[in-house]
Amino acid sequence: MAIKSSTFGRVELSGADAVRFVQHMNEDKPNPLALATLARGREIIEKTNKGEAFKLKRNA
């Protein structure tokens, strides 16, 4: 795998890894759990910006 990174730099993909990454971003379906988490996070941001209280739910 061709990945170049450092503490203060970026990550670079090249060759087949770069092609697969672009394909993944364009074709693969999003994770439904990630989408649900994103929606909950956006609700919290809206409430925080309005100065409203919110509760975090704890998963068992």
KAKAUR-V548278 format. One line per field, one symbol per residue. phi: phi as a letter, one per 20 degrees, with the letter a starting at -180 (. if undefined). psi: psi as a letter, one per 20 degrees, with the letter a starting at -180 (. if undefined). burial: I if it has 24 or more other ideal C-beta (glycine too) atoms within 12 Angstrom, else O. A space follows every 10 residues. Layout:
BEGIN
phi->???
psi->???
burial->???
END
This chain:
BEGIN
phi->.dccbbgdce dddcmfffff fffgfedfef ffffffffff fffffgfffe neebdeedee
psi->pnpprrhjar ppqrchgggh gggghhhqqq phhhhggggg hhgggggghi jqqqqpqpp.
burial->OOOOOOOOOO OOOOOOOOOO OOOOOOOOOO OOOOOOOOOO OOOOOOOOOO OOOOOOOOOO
END
